[in-house]
């Protein structure tokens, strides 16, 4: 299981790198759960990140505007991101989500076939924002040609992914995703003590910010290399 850590700036990116993150996921919490950061921030972090370490960029909690989102994907790709992550926030149903992701995949893969495209839905609290059902995400990922299907939480109010979906639900999501030959990713204020459960159901990538920050606070705390290293050591101990 790969550990994805989400810094918001160069300082936090360095802490993530030195702590041993597998994927450095550039985001901007001020703009939402999967808020997008600026192209120059992505570019600077890509330059400071070792070549053998992946850099992910979130495109934001995106609207149902396939052209706009595709252009954002091109921007993230040009800025050096290896992972292009799309939060399907403004897509209210399967067809809208599929249209957005199909065009993102076409944009990304035609320019860099090796780049990874992530279709991210919202686990359990999608209804709070009118987003596509989390149970549609694996099929959206498959039919659009994406590489990963992911769940996060839409609203960061202290509740975790586990407050909305139990471990059996999450295992069902992972198993369906794997049945399509894709990889799975799970995030959403995931706590340190929840990592073992996600590993045991076969989750391929776990996304963390709060648990890697000082005070466990994703908004007011800062990512600490010590916390990242502890999380990485814990994940490694499961194998």
N, C-alpha and C positions, 0 to 999 in steps of 0.2 A: 504494500500500500504506500503510495507516494504522498509526501507531506507538502501541501501547497500553502504557502504563507503569503498574506496580502499586505504589503507595505504601501504607504501613500506617498513616500518621498525617498530621496537618495539615502538619507540617514537610516531610515527603517529598512531599506533594501539591503544596505551593508550589514545590518544586524541579522537579517534573514539569511544572507549568504554565509556569513561567518558562523551562524548557528547550525548550518547544514540543511537548509530547506532543499527539497527536490525541485520545486517549482516556485519561482518568484512571481507573484500575481499582483500586478500593478492595478490598484483601484483607488477610488475616491469616495469614501463613505458619506461625504457631505452631499453627494448627489444620489444617494440611495444604497440599497443592499448591494447592487452590482454597479455602483456609480463609476462613470468613466473618468480617467485622469487625462492630463494633457499630453499631446504627442511628444513634446520635448522631454517630459518626465519619463515616458516609456523609453524614449531613445537614450537618455542619459543612464537609465537603469540597465538597459541592454548592454551598453558599452562597459559598465562596471561589473557586469555579471560574467563569470567564467563561461567559456564557449560550451562546456559540457553541462551547463545548468540551464534549464528551460525558463523562459520568461513568458508569462501570460499577461494579457491585457483584457480587461472587461470593457465592453462597448457601452455599458450602462443598462439601466432598467428601460429597455427600448420601447418605443411606440410602434404601433402597427403602420409603419412606413418603410416598406422593403427597400426603396431606393436610398433613403436617408441612412438606414442601418447598413446597407451594403457599402455606402461611401465611408461610413465610420469604420467598417471592417478593413477597407483598403488603407485607411489612415493608420490603424493599429499595425497592420502588416508592414507598411512602409516605415513605421517607427521602430521595427525590429522585433515585434512580438512573435513567438513561436506558437503560442496558444491564443486563439481568438474566442473569447467567451461572450455569449449573448444572453442577456437576461430577458426572457420573453414576458415582459411585464404588461405591455399594452396590447398584446394579442389575446383576444377573449375566447378563442376556440382553436380547434385543431387545424382547420384550413388556413387561418391567418398565421398561426405559428409556423406551419409548413411553408407558406409562401415566403415569409421572412427568412427562414433558415435556408431554404433552397437557393435563394439569391445570394445570401452570405457565402454559402459553400462555393457557389459558382465564382464569385468574386475572389475568394481566397485561393481556391485550388487552381484557378487559371493563372495565378501569379506565383504561387508557391505550393506545389503539390504536396510538399512535406509538412506544411503547417497543419496544426491540429485545430479543428473547429468544435466548439462545445455549445450544445443547446442546453440552456439552463432554465428550468422551471422553478416553481416555488412550492415547497412541500407542505401541504396541509393548510397554509394560510393564503393560498392563491385566491380564494374566494373573497378575502378582505380587500383585494385590489382589483377584482374582476378579471384576473389573468387566467390563461388556459390551465386546465386541470393537470396536476402533476402526473396523472396516470397516462396522459397523452404524450408526455415528453420522450419516452424511449422510442415510440413509433415515429414521432416527428424527427428525431435524430436519425433513425434508420432511413426513412423515406427521403430525407433531404440530403443524405450523404455525409452527415456529420460524423465525427469520430468518437465523441463522448456525449453521454446523457447525464445531466447533473440536476440536483435539487439543492436549493438554498431556501432561506426564509425571506419573505417579501418585506416584512416589517421588523426592524431591529429594536425591539422593546424589552429585551431581556429574556424572551421566550426562545427556546431552542427548537431545532428540528424535531427533537424527541417529544416536545410538548404537543405536536400535531400528528406525528406518525410514530407508531410503535416499531419495534425492531422487526416484527414480522412484515409490516408494510414496507419497510426499507429493504428487507431481503427480497421481497417480491419485485420491487423496482430494480434492484441489482440483477436479479435472475433474468428478468425480461430483457434488460439491456444487454446482458451477456448472450442471450439467445439470438440476438441480432448480430452478434460478432462485434459489438461495440464495448467500450469501456465505460465504467460508471464513476461518478464523482458525487460526493455528499458534503454539504456544508450547512451552516445555519447556527451560529453561536455554539458550535460543538465544544463540549467540555473535555478536559484531559481524561477524565474517568470514562468517557463514552467512546474513546478511540478503539479500545479492544473489541467492543461489540461491532463496530463498523468493519474492523479488520476481519472478524470471524464470519461475517456474511459475504465476504468477497469484494468489498468496496475497493476500487482501484486507486482512487485519489480522494483524500480528505482535505477539505479546505478549512483553514483556521486563521482568525485574526485575534479576536478577544483573548483566547487562551495563550497567545504568544505575546500579549501586551503586559506592561507593568500594571499591577492591580487588576488584571483580567478585564480591563476596560478598553473596548475597541475604539471608543470615541475620544476619551480623554487621556488614555494611556498611550505608551509608545512601545513598539515591538522591541523586545530584548533578546539578544543572542543567547543569553542563558536560558530563557524560557523556550526558545526555539530548539536549542540543543537538547533540553530535557524532553521535549515532545518527540524529537527525532529518535533519541535513545529509546524512548518508550515504544515507539512504533517498530523500531528494529528488533526489540525484544520479543515481539509477537511471532517472528518468523522462526 
